[in-house]
Amino acid sequence: MVLRLNGNLSIDNLRHYPAAIIDELRTLLAAGALAHADPNRDNFYELDSGARMFYIHVSPRGSKVLLLASWPKGAAELERAAD
């Protein structure tokens, strides 16, 4: 699925990631991100930016995002994505 959030989006940076990562997430959400819903939790998603993964929670109203984790994609993940 594609997740797209615009407008006055608030991103809570719970783990104090660098501003560049928050900017990347904001841009990704505005453009529309490939998202995989967490089957065990409502409103939790993994987003794939190509080179980086994000694990987020989107408030039910869609105006607030909690960035819970972010990590660079490893070589194995990049190879799977290319297949």
Backbone bond lengths (Angstrom), bond angles and torsions (degrees), N, CA, C in turn:
res aa  C-N    CA-C-N  psi(-1)  N-CA   C-N-CA  omega(-1)  CA-C   N-CA-C  phi
1 M - - - 1.444 - - 1.520 109.53 -
2 V 1.308 115.27 157.52 1.461 120.68 176.93 1.524 108.33 -107.53
3 L 1.311 115.62 128.63 1.463 122.14 178.99 1.516 107.96 -108.44
4 R 1.330 116.07 122.13 1.472 121.00 179.73 1.529 108.05 -130.10
5 L 1.333 115.46 125.45 1.460 121.83 177.82 1.518 108.71 -130.14
6 N 1.324 117.31 128.11 1.468 121.51 -179.63 1.526 109.80 -124.94
7 G 1.307 113.86 -171.96 1.461 120.45 175.24 1.510 112.57 80.84
8 N 1.312 115.13 -148.43 1.467 122.28 -179.03 1.520 110.27 -81.59
9 L 1.304 115.98 70.41 1.453 121.84 -177.90 1.519 110.03 -84.22
10 S 1.322 115.92 125.19 1.455 122.18 176.83 1.525 108.43 -99.75
11 I 1.339 117.24 127.06 1.463 121.88 177.19 1.519 108.30 -113.84
12 D 1.327 115.98 117.03 1.462 121.13 175.65 1.524 108.62 -88.00
13 N 1.319 115.95 120.36 1.456 124.32 -176.98 1.528 108.19 -95.53
14 L 1.326 116.70 80.67 1.463 121.39 -171.50 1.522 114.01 -67.23
15 R 1.310 117.93 -26.08 1.471 120.90 -177.67 1.521 112.67 -108.26
16 H 1.310 116.22 12.51 1.467 122.15 175.14 1.534 113.05 58.17
17 Y 1.326 115.71 47.57 1.461 120.44 174.75 1.524 108.96 -67.42
18 P 1.334 117.21 156.41 1.469 120.30 177.85 1.527 111.14 -60.18
19 A 1.314 115.23 153.06 1.468 121.54 -178.16 1.524 111.70 -56.82
20 A 1.318 118.29 -32.51 1.462 121.27 -179.42 1.532 111.35 -62.23
21 I 1.315 117.39 -35.89 1.464 120.89 178.89 1.524 110.00 -70.91
22 I 1.318 117.44 -39.82 1.467 120.87 176.99 1.526 110.04 -64.40
23 D 1.312 117.22 -41.71 1.467 121.24 177.08 1.526 110.93 -62.03
24 E 1.323 116.64 -41.20 1.467 120.67 178.31 1.532 110.32 -62.23
25 L 1.330 116.88 -43.83 1.463 120.98 178.43 1.525 110.85 -62.90
26 R 1.310 117.87 -45.25 1.470 122.03 179.77 1.538 110.85 -60.02
27 T 1.332 116.28 -44.51 1.464 121.45 178.47 1.518 110.96 -64.35
28 L 1.315 115.88 -42.29 1.460 121.60 179.54 1.526 111.18 -61.51
29 L 1.316 116.80 -44.95 1.464 120.95 -179.76 1.529 111.80 -67.82
30 A 1.314 117.26 -35.63 1.465 120.63 179.44 1.530 111.23 -69.23
31 A 1.333 116.53 -35.81 1.460 121.02 -178.27 1.527 112.26 -81.80
32 G 1.315 116.10 -25.76 1.461 121.61 -175.33 1.515 109.17 106.75
33 A 1.311 116.39 116.67 1.459 121.80 -174.44 1.520 110.89 -113.02
34 L 1.331 115.83 143.48 1.451 120.94 171.55 1.524 107.21 -66.85
35 A 1.325 116.63 118.11 1.462 121.33 -174.33 1.527 110.47 -123.84
36 H 1.314 114.61 143.28 1.457 121.91 174.80 1.523 106.99 -119.34
37 A 1.323 116.48 117.12 1.467 120.97 -179.64 1.523 109.62 -68.82
38 D 1.315 116.00 140.40 1.460 121.50 174.80 1.528 106.80 -73.65
39 P 1.319 117.98 119.64 1.471 119.58 -176.77 1.524 113.75 -68.60
40 N 1.326 117.21 -14.66 1.463 121.29 -177.22 1.520 114.35 -100.25
41 R 1.349 116.98 -10.52 1.466 120.38 -175.38 1.521 109.71 -140.90
42 D 1.312 115.97 130.91 1.459 120.63 176.53 1.521 110.50 -70.87
43 N 1.330 116.04 139.51 1.463 123.87 174.96 1.527 114.32 67.09
44 F 1.319 117.93 20.05 1.458 123.19 174.28 1.526 107.88 -110.70
45 Y 1.344 116.20 136.98 1.458 120.69 -174.49 1.520 111.05 -142.08
46 E 1.340 115.62 150.76 1.449 123.00 164.55 1.509 106.61 -101.81
47 L 1.317 116.75 130.16 1.461 122.52 178.29 1.519 108.78 -112.09
48 D 1.306 115.22 141.12 1.456 122.04 -179.04 1.519 109.03 -114.16
49 S 1.331 116.63 116.38 1.471 119.93 178.94 1.521 111.89 -96.69
50 G 1.302 117.05 -0.94 1.460 121.47 -175.69 1.515 110.70 107.77
51 A 1.319 116.64 -57.72 1.462 120.98 -179.79 1.527 112.52 -107.27
52 R 1.322 117.46 -11.39 1.463 121.56 -174.63 1.523 109.32 -140.42
53 M 1.319 115.86 147.51 1.464 122.46 174.75 1.520 108.48 -110.23
54 F 1.323 115.91 148.09 1.455 122.98 176.51 1.524 108.24 -129.63
55 Y 1.328 116.74 139.05 1.463 121.47 172.53 1.519 106.12 -114.61
56 I 1.339 115.96 118.73 1.466 120.12 -172.76 1.520 111.22 -132.30
57 H 1.312 114.38 162.51 1.465 123.01 168.53 1.517 106.43 -119.91
58 V 1.326 115.94 131.49 1.460 121.78 177.60 1.518 107.59 -107.40
59 S 1.329 116.79 127.15 1.460 119.72 179.07 1.524 108.67 -60.50
60 P 1.323 117.61 149.72 1.470 120.10 -179.67 1.532 113.27 -55.56
61 R 1.298 118.27 -27.45 1.468 121.05 178.22 1.523 112.39 -83.03
62 G 1.330 117.25 -12.12 1.451 121.79 176.33 1.514 115.40 77.75
63 S 1.325 118.07 11.92 1.463 119.93 -178.14 1.529 113.02 -101.42
64 K 1.334 117.17 -7.64 1.459 120.81 -177.76 1.522 109.79 -137.04
65 V 1.326 114.67 137.06 1.459 121.94 177.71 1.515 108.30 -122.71
66 L 1.314 116.45 134.69 1.462 121.88 172.95 1.522 107.11 -103.55
67 L 1.320 117.21 119.71 1.458 121.15 174.35 1.524 106.66 -85.65
68 L 1.324 115.78 110.94 1.456 120.70 -176.24 1.527 112.11 -94.57
69 A 1.330 116.99 -33.54 1.467 120.49 179.81 1.517 109.72 -160.81
70 S 1.317 115.30 153.78 1.457 121.90 175.22 1.521 107.38 -150.98
71 W 1.341 115.70 140.56 1.447 119.87 -179.81 1.523 109.35 -151.87
72 P 1.337 116.26 150.34 1.464 119.14 176.42 1.524 108.83 -71.65
73 K 1.329 115.63 144.71 1.456 119.17 177.14 1.516 108.84 -72.46
74 G 1.317 115.76 136.76 1.461 121.03 178.07 1.512 111.05 -79.00
75 A 1.303 116.06 170.19 1.461 121.60 -178.35 1.524 110.97 -59.73
76 A 1.322 118.41 -40.24 1.471 121.56 -179.23 1.526 110.54 -63.95
77 E 1.339 117.23 -41.25 1.469 120.30 178.75 1.518 110.78 -65.59
78 L 1.343 117.17 -39.13 1.467 120.90 179.27 1.527 110.93 -65.21
79 E 1.336 116.92 -38.48 1.463 120.55 178.58 1.520 111.11 -66.43
80 R 1.348 117.46 -41.21 1.474 120.80 178.13 1.507 110.65 -62.82
81 A 1.331 117.61 -40.34 1.455 121.68 -179.11 1.523 111.38 -65.59
82 A 1.327 117.21 -30.09 1.463 121.40 -179.00 1.528 111.60 -75.85
83 D 1.333 117.58 -23.57 1.480 121.34 -179.28 1.507 112.88 -71.15
